[in-house]
């Protein structure tokens, strides 16, 4: 199984043979930079696991402003809420870079969960971590000023996407100033 796929939360703690069997059933998809994978409000029946690239997950306000909720990268899963809640998608997913991912539809996941109940527990852990991250974001919006939120966002991006080069931490986040502003809940001018 692909090493990046093996690190995805859904596969953690699963017997390698069972994980490999599921991996064989996944469909590989590729998207160019700037591609909208799905849009807030549309029906959804698939989850995605990123093999390479980055995807921004965001919502739009009624006046059209976008707020980024999360930047997903390799091994991250997104779109899974629509598998369990048949309501419309609660966010949009747009590629920040070229992306290679695998997808799983509702019937496949439900079948896998019915034969491997520990998968449900793994999915609950993934969703709980996401809820914890969302709670932390809300607290930061309330209690932290914009420079502090920008610094925190850059540190988080460095932890996820940074690399050491000659003793210097290099962060290749692929985000524009506007997208960083959307990520921290501020205007582009303030972030600049």
N, C-alpha and C positions, 0 to 999 in steps of 0.2 A: 504494500500500500504506500502511496505517496506520503513522504514524511510530514509535509505541511498538513495534509488531510488528517493524518494520525494525531496531530496536536489539537485538532478541533475538539471543543468541549463535549460534543455528543459522543465521541469515541473514547473519552477518558474512562478508565476502569472497565472497559469491555474486553472480553477475551479476544486476542488477535485474530483467531480464525473467524469469529463472528463479525468483527469489524471489517475484515477483508471481504467476507461474503457480501456485506452491505455495500462496501465501496465499489464492488463490481457492478452493482445495479444503478449507480449514480450516473446522471447525464452530465457531460462536460460542456460548458458554454463559454464563449469568449465575447467580450464587449469592448468597443473602442472607448477612448477617453471621451468624457462628456455624454455618454449614453445613459438615458433614463431607463433603469431596469424595471422599476414599477413606480406608480404614482399614488400618493395619498388619496384615499377614497375609492380606489378601484378594488374589485374582488381579488383575492389571492388564494392560491392553494399550493404554493411552493416555498421551500426554504432554500437558502443558498449558503454555501461554504466557500470562502475565497481561497484559491490556491496561490494566486499572485495578483498584485495590484492593490488599489485602495478604492473604497466606496464611501461616499458621504451619505449619511442617513439624516434626513431633515423634514421639517414641517413648514408649511406656509401659513402666515397669519391671514385673516380676512382681507387686509389691505395689500396682500401680495408679498410682504417681507418674508424672507426665509430665515429659519433658525436651524442651525446644524445641531443635531443631538449627539452625533457620534461619528467618528471616522473609523471605519472597519478596514482591517488589513488581513494578510495571510493567516489562515486557520480560524478566522472569525466567521461566525454564522449570523445571518440576518434573514428577516422575513418569516421567521418561525411562528410568530403570533397568529398569523392567518391560518396556520395548520390546526391550531387548537380553538381559535375563536373565529367562527365563520363570517364575522363582520368584515367591513371594508378595511383596507390597509390603513394604518394610523400614521404612516410616514411615507416619504418618497426615498428611493435609492438611486443615486446617480454616480457613475464612475468618475473618479478623480484622475485615474491613470488607465492605461489598458488593463483589463481584468480577465483573468481566467478563473473560473469557478465551477463547482458542481452543484447540481440541484437535486432535490428530492421532493416528490409530491405527497399530498395528504395520504392517499391510500398506501403508498410504500412505507411511510413513516408509521402509520397506525399498525400496519401488519408487523413491522419490525418491533414496535413496542409490545404488541400482544405476545410475541414469542420471546422477547428479551425485556422483561419488566424493569431491569436495572437502567435501561435507556431512559425511561420516564424520569427516574431520579436524576440522571445526568442532565436532562433537559431542564428540570426544575432548578438545578444548580446554575446552569447558564442563565436562565431567566432571572433567578434571584440576584446574581452578580450584576446583571443589567439594571435591575430595579435599584440596587444599592448605588450603582454609578449615577443613575438618574436622580436619586435622593441627594447625593453629594453635589450634583450640578445645581439643583434647586437651592441648596444651602449656600453654595458659592455665589449664585446670582443675588441672593438676599444679603449676605454678610460680607462679601468681598468687593472692593472697588475694581474698576476696569483694568488698571495696570496689574493688579494682583491676579485677576482672572486670565489676562494674557500670559503672564509669567507661568501660571499653573498649567495653562493649555500647552505652552511650549515645552514645559517639563514632561507632561504626559505624552506629547508627540515624540519627544526625545527617547523616552522609555520604550515606546512601541516601535518607532521607525528609525531611531538613531544608530550610528555606528562609530566606533573609535577609529580615527585615522591619525597616525603619528601623535598620539596623546591628546588629540582634540576630538570632542564629540561633534559629529556632523549630523544634522537633522535634515533629512530630505522628506518634507511633509507634503509637497506638491500642492499646497493650498495658496490661494490668492489672499491679499489683505482683506478683501471683502468676505471671503469664506472664514478666515480667522475671526473677523468681527462677528459673523453669524454664529460661530461656535461659542463665543464668549458673551453673546447678548449685548453687543455694542455697535456703534456705527464705524464704518471704515475709517472716517476721519479721526475718531478717538483712538483707534488701534494704531494708526499710522504714527 
